[in-house]
Amino acid sequence: MKRQVITMQKSKNLSIDEAFSNFIKKSKIRNLSDETLKTYHNHYKVFSELIDNATPIADVTSDTLDDFIVYLREKRKVNDVTVNTYLRTLRAFLYYCMDCGYLKAFKIKMPKVEKKIKETYTNDELERLLKKPDVDSCGFAEFKTWVFENYLLGTGNRVSTALNVRIRDVDFTGGTITLRKTKSRKQQIIPLSATLSDILSEYLAYRGGEGEDFLFCNNYGEQASVRTYQDLVRKYNRVRNVNKTSIHVFRHTFAKNWILAGGDVFRLQKILGHSDLTVTREYVNMFGQDLQMDFEKFNPLDKISKSKKTIIRM
């Protein structure tokens, strides 16, 4: 009993900084990704702009979070989506502290956010982006970026996932691509379309490389950074008079066109690597007027009505 009292006293005297260090240590033990740990550090740094690191963790309350939300909106000038991103990180940290008995438990509610329709590439923009450059006259960087954009549109991969694919992961015979590093940290096998297979085959004929090499590398044949390919895509798109330059827009475009083509939402979930179907279902709701295309063609009421009219005329 005496030992438990001493432990409780230490917990009450624990500073926010000390509690966060314990949280990071536990996160590493849980084998969370380096990207996740980096996000934790970056978001905690912003939280530290409002709260002194030496403040006892036991002093943090729901009012502290309310102050943080106001700080983000008024001082940092961030939108509600970004506010929620910060709060998700802080919630993971504070719930850990509650489980450890560092502070009294309280519920952390996320502010409601109006979900906007996500931006996608139009068919006209895709035609410009996917028009094959002249391999005899263009530089390799341009050709590589063209291949990369075809890959993104043909797989729906996140950029970090795409840049972790090695040449050996592309099975041209079996028609699959093995994704060994994903956001969920679960390996996946996705289909390799015939069109993308031809493009990658030609690309590798120019690129060369061994099976262990990264499919999309930097100028030195090593793993490329996300920033490098963001810059390549930005420059490539602007040369083709496409103002949208986000790599992630290709993922949205893949999902949108899959749905509009009548693709199965369950298969889409597997291909995109969503752990929860609700995340995938958001894509069904995000495209607004686009889903009205050919509505009467697929709507059962309209199909039955047209069928009746055809019978009456006969």
C-alpha positions as a printed NumPy array, in Angstrom:
array([[  0.   ,   0.   ,   0.   ],
       [  2.84 ,   2.383,   0.907],
       [  4.52 ,   1.736,  -2.464],
       [  1.245,   2.483,  -4.293],
       [  0.892,   5.832,  -2.455],
       [  4.459,   6.797,  -3.431],
       [  3.724,   5.885,  -7.081],
       [  0.562,   8.014,  -7.076],
       [  2.497,  10.937,  -5.612],
       [  5.15 ,  10.636,  -8.333],
       [  2.419,  10.578, -10.966],
       [  0.88 ,  13.773,  -9.609],
       [  4.258,  15.527,  -9.697],
       [  4.985,  14.349, -13.248],
       [  5.387,  17.207, -15.714],
       [  3.726,  17.223, -19.118],
       [  7.164,  16.83 , -20.703],
       [  7.981,  13.784, -18.585],
       [  4.608,  12.232, -19.315],
       [  5.125,  12.791, -23.048],
       [  8.551,  11.124, -22.879],
       [  6.897,   8.084, -21.283],
       [  4.233,   8.148, -23.991],
       [  6.846,   8.166, -26.773],
       [  8.718,   5.327, -25.081],
       [  5.518,   3.262, -24.947],
       [  4.769,   4.137, -28.591],
       [  8.187,   2.815, -29.626],
       [  7.546,  -0.384, -27.666],
       [  4.265,  -0.711, -29.593],
       [  6.408,  -0.474, -32.748],
       [  4.599,   2.53 , -34.188],
       [  6.048,   3.888, -37.419],
       [  8.68 ,   6.62 , -37.551],
       [  6.167,   8.85 , -39.363],
       [  3.678,   8.474, -36.508],
       [  6.341,   9.261, -33.899],
       [  7.418,  12.315, -35.894],
       [  3.806,  13.525, -36.011],
       [  3.49 ,  13.054, -32.246],
       [  6.599,  15.181, -31.676],
       [  5.548,  17.92 , -34.104],
       [  2.041,  18.247, -32.683],
       [  3.28 ,  18.163, -29.087],
       [  5.658,  21.004, -29.965],
       [  2.675,  23.137, -31.03 ],
       [  0.826,  22.203, -27.828],
       [  3.923,  23.337, -25.882],
       [  3.496,  26.821, -27.358],
       [  0.387,  27.13 , -25.195],
       [  1.293,  24.994, -22.167],
       [  4.621,  25.154, -20.33 ],
       [  6.468,  21.829, -20.467],
       [  7.027,  21.943, -16.713],
       [  3.293,  22.115, -15.976],
       [  2.12 ,  19.064, -13.986],
       [  0.275,  16.647, -16.259],
       [ -2.394,  16.373, -13.543],
       [ -3.351,  20.009, -14.222],
       [ -4.513,  19.27 , -17.772],
       [ -8.312,  19.335, -18.088],
       [-10.959,  19.626, -20.782],
       [-10.629,  23.415, -20.395],
       [ -6.977,  23.079, -21.45 ],
       [ -8.099,  21.447, -24.7  ],
       [-10.692,  24.167, -25.278],
       [ -7.931,  26.758, -24.908],
       [ -5.78 ,  24.781, -27.353],
       [ -8.565,  24.722, -29.954],
       [ -8.983,  28.495, -29.651],
       [ -5.206,  28.925, -29.887],
       [ -5.024,  26.857, -33.082],
       [ -7.878,  28.758, -34.717],
       [ -6.958,  32.296, -33.675],
       [ -3.17 ,  32.241, -33.391],
       [ -2.196,  29.488, -35.804],
       [ -5.054,  30.303, -38.203],
       [ -5.669,  26.63 , -39.048],
       [ -8.934,  25.174, -40.343],
       [-11.142,  22.73 , -38.453],
       [ -9.756,  19.71 , -40.293],
       [ -6.244,  20.575, -39.079],
       [ -7.571,  21.276, -35.572],
       [ -8.934,  17.73 , -35.471],
       [ -5.614,  16.366, -36.693],
       [ -3.831,  17.99 , -33.741],
       [ -6.531,  16.838, -31.326],
       [ -6.29 ,  13.218, -32.453],
       [ -2.597,  13.221, -31.561],
       [ -3.233,  14.948, -28.238],
       [ -6.095,  12.577, -27.467],
       [ -3.82 ,   9.543, -27.905],
       [ -1.292,  11.119, -25.522],
       [ -3.825,  12.167, -22.886],
       [ -5.74 ,   8.887, -22.947],
       [ -2.413,   7.16 , -22.311],
       [ -1.878,   9.476, -19.325],
       [ -5.366,   8.695, -18.023],
       [ -4.707,   4.952, -18.293],
       [ -1.494,   5.445, -16.333],
       [ -3.263,   7.443, -13.633],
       [ -1.318,  10.616, -14.396],
       [ -4.487,  12.722, -14.58 ],
       [ -8.205,  12.398, -13.966],
       [-10.161,  10.823, -16.806],
       [-12.357,  12.997, -19.004],
       [-13.882,  12.493, -22.43 ],
       [-12.218,  14.208, -25.368],
       [-14.739,  15.122, -28.052],
       [-13.667,  16.059, -31.561],
       [-15.262,  19.232, -32.998],
       [-17.643,  18.586, -35.868],
       [-16.08 ,  19.278, -39.233],
       [-17.885,  19.924, -42.492],
       [-16.386,  17.426, -44.901],
       [-15.721,  19.056, -48.227],
       [-15.785,  17.241, -51.535],
       [-12.214,  16.193, -52.202],
       [-10.466,  17.477, -55.29 ],
       [ -9.807,  15.068, -58.159],
       [ -8.247,  15.292, -61.609],
       [-10.717,  15.798, -64.433],
       [-10.65 ,  13.584, -67.523],
       [ -9.244,  16.494, -69.531],
       [ -6.429,  16.991, -67.01 ],
       [ -5.675,  13.283, -66.979],
       [ -5.396,  13.235, -70.761],
       [ -2.772,  15.971, -70.578],
       [ -0.879,  14.338, -67.725],
       [ -0.923,  10.819, -69.118],
       [  0.042,  11.76 , -72.663],
       [  3.269,   9.886, -73.172],
       [  6.338,  12.091, -73.663],
       [  8.672,  11.435, -76.562],
       [ 11.229,   9.071, -75.002],
       [ 13.765,   9.942, -77.69 ],
       [ 13.823,  13.647, -76.844],
       [ 12.608,  14.055, -73.241],
       [ 14.823,  13.797, -70.171],
       [ 14.646,  10.746, -67.917],
       [ 13.142,  12.812, -65.072],
       [ 10.148,  13.686, -67.263],
       [  9.691,  10.104, -68.397],
       [ 10.041,   8.81 , -64.813],
       [  7.419,  11.275, -63.574],
       [  5.031,  10.228, -66.35 ],
       [  5.461,   6.602, -65.279],
       [  5.007,   7.568, -61.614],
       [  1.73 ,   9.374, -62.296],
       [  0.467,   6.388, -64.291],
       [  1.428,   4.167, -61.362],
       [ -0.453,   6.348, -58.859],
       [ -3.59 ,   6.443, -60.991],
       [ -3.37 ,   2.71 , -61.657],
       [ -2.937,   1.639, -58.031],
       [ -4.38 ,   4.318, -55.738],
       [ -1.229,   4.033, -53.6  ],
       [ -0.188,   6.664, -51.108],
       [  3.09 ,   8.304, -52.122],
       [  4.983,   6.791, -49.173],
       [  3.743,   3.323, -50.138],
       [  4.704,   3.802, -53.792],
       [  8.22 ,   4.94 , -52.913],
       [  8.774,   1.798, -50.825],
       [  7.984,  -0.594, -53.701],
       [ 11.019,  -2.481, -54.965],
       [ 11.454,  -3.897, -58.467],
       [ 11.054,  -7.457, -57.166],
       [  7.657,  -6.532, -55.709],
       [  6.21 ,  -6.17 , -59.221],
       [  5.138,  -9.601, -60.45 ],
       [  4.586,  -9.231, -64.19 ],
       [  3.78 , -12.921, -64.614],
       [  1.224, -13.129, -61.82 ],
       [ -0.123,  -9.631, -62.435],
       [  0.316,  -8.338, -58.881],
       [  2.218,  -5.735, -56.871],
       [  3.27 ,  -6.494, -53.296],
       [  3.094,  -3.493, -50.978],
       [  5.461,  -4.186, -48.093],
       [  5.259,  -0.843, -46.305],
       [  1.838,   0.728, -45.864],
       [  0.258,   3.189, -43.449],
       [ -1.407,   0.332, -41.558],
       [  1.945,  -1.529, -41.526],
       [  0.227,  -4.545, -43.057],
       [  1.593,  -5.977, -46.28 ],
       [ -0.819,  -6.063, -49.213],
       [ -0.979,  -7.622, -52.645],
       [ -2.878,  -5.584, -55.227],
       [ -3.644,  -6.264, -58.912],
       [ -1.315,  -5.017, -61.644],
       [ -3.357,  -3.848, -64.616],
       [ -2.289,  -4.755, -68.166],
       [ -1.776,  -1.088, -69.073],
       [  0.402,  -0.376, -66.053],
       [  2.299,  -3.618, -66.659],
       [  3.284,  -2.444, -70.156],
       [  4.301,   0.992, -68.856],
       [  6.44 ,  -0.428, -66.046],
       [  8.063,  -2.956, -68.393],
       [  9.172,  -0.187, -70.742],
       [ 10.26 ,   1.98 , -67.803],
       [ 12.446,  -0.785, -66.358],
       [ 14.004,  -1.392, -69.772],
       [ 15.293,   2.196, -69.604],
       [ 15.853,   2.335, -65.861],
       [ 17.537,  -1.045, -65.348],
       [ 18.336,  -2.085, -61.789],
       [ 18.269,  -5.168, -59.593],
       [ 15.317,  -6.746, -57.838],
       [ 16.218,  -5.195, -54.487],
       [ 16.36 ,  -1.698, -55.962],
       [ 13.479,   0.704, -55.389],
       [ 11.103,   0.98 , -58.342],
       [ 11.084,   4.777, -58.089],
       [ 14.484,   5.976, -56.891],
       [ 16.401,   9.239, -56.688],
       [ 19.177,  10.287, -59.055],
       [ 21.65 ,   8.097, -57.195],
       [ 19.567,   4.926, -57.393],
       [ 18.641,   5.145, -53.716],
       [ 15.242,   5.443, -52.07 ],
       [ 13.695,   8.765, -52.999],
       [ 12.141,  11.186, -50.532],
       [  8.502,  12.223, -50.694],
       [  9.615,  15.822, -51.229],
       [ 11.628,  14.854, -54.327],
       [  8.606,  13.327, -56.044],
       [  6.303,  16.123, -54.896],
       [  8.622,  18.55 , -56.664],
       [  8.77 ,  16.344, -59.785],
       [  4.977,  16.079, -59.987],
       [  4.505,  19.796, -59.346],
       [  6.874,  20.758, -62.161],
       [  5.531,  18.098, -64.541],
       [  1.89 ,  19.139, -64.   ],
       [  2.505,  22.83 , -64.424],
       [  4.35 ,  22.286, -67.709],
       [  1.168,  20.544, -68.903],
       [ -1.034,  23.435, -67.725],
       [ -2.556,  21.474, -64.842],
       [ -2.769,  23.673, -61.752],
       [ -3.492,  20.781, -59.395],
       [ -0.162,  19.428, -58.216],
       [ -1.005,  17.241, -55.216],
       [  0.178,  13.635, -55.403],
       [ -2.636,  12.527, -53.079],
       [ -5.216,  13.774, -55.594],
       [ -4.34 ,  10.734, -57.726],
       [ -5.56 ,   8.506, -54.878],
       [ -8.845,  10.406, -54.722],
       [ -9.142,  10.217, -58.5  ],
       [ -8.569,   6.45 , -58.432],
       [-11.332,   6.012, -55.837],
       [-13.741,   8.308, -57.66 ],
       [-13.353,   6.601, -61.017],
       [-13.57 ,   3.164, -59.398],
       [-16.933,   4.09 , -57.872],
       [-18.272,   5.774, -61.009],
       [-17.381,   2.66 , -63.001],
       [-19.525,   0.577, -60.642],
       [-16.607,  -0.907, -58.707],
       [-17.214,  -2.886, -55.524],
       [-16.644,  -0.785, -52.373],
       [-15.304,  -3.829, -50.507],
       [-12.597,  -4.426, -53.135],
       [-11.845,  -0.705, -53.094],
       [-11.303,  -0.932, -49.337],
       [ -8.76 ,  -3.717, -49.806],
       [ -6.918,  -1.96 , -52.618],
       [ -6.716,   1.355, -50.767],
       [ -5.671,  -0.432, -47.58 ],
       [ -8.356,   1.057, -45.352],
       [ -8.715,  -0.841, -42.084],
       [-12.277,   0.428, -41.648],
       [-14.949,   0.317, -44.334],
       [-16.416,   3.592, -43.059],
       [-13.332,   5.406, -44.355],
       [-13.875,   3.916, -47.809],
       [-17.57 ,   4.771, -47.75 ],
       [-16.661,   8.432, -47.377],
       [-15.453,   8.327, -50.985],
       [-18.974,   7.398, -52.06 ],
       [-20.279,  10.59 , -50.457],
       [-17.516,  12.983, -51.408],
       [-18.015,  13.351, -55.148],
       [-21.33 ,  15.198, -55.135],
       [-22.711,  15.821, -58.594],
       [-20.311,  13.352, -60.227],
       [-22.401,  10.475, -58.898],
       [-25.42 ,  11.831, -60.793],
       [-23.834,  10.823, -64.1  ],
       [-25.883,   8.159, -65.891],
       [-28.097,   7.938, -62.779],
       [-31.167,   6.993, -64.805],
       [-29.192,   4.359, -66.659],
       [-28.499,   2.415, -63.459],
       [-31.476,   3.421, -61.333],
       [-33.828,   0.372, -61.061],
       [-36.996,   2.497, -61.17 ],
       [-36.004,   4.149, -64.428],
       [-34.932,   0.83 , -65.934],
       [-38.274,  -0.782, -65.069],
       [-40.186,   2.259, -66.353],
       [-38.366,   2.155, -69.694],
       [-39.003,  -1.578, -69.929],
       [-42.766,  -1.057, -69.445],
       [-42.875,   1.658, -72.084],
       [-41.123,  -0.645, -74.536],
       [-43.696,  -3.416, -73.896],
       [-46.648,  -1.009, -74.349],
       [-45.277,   0.254, -77.673],
       [-44.875,  -3.28 , -78.924]])
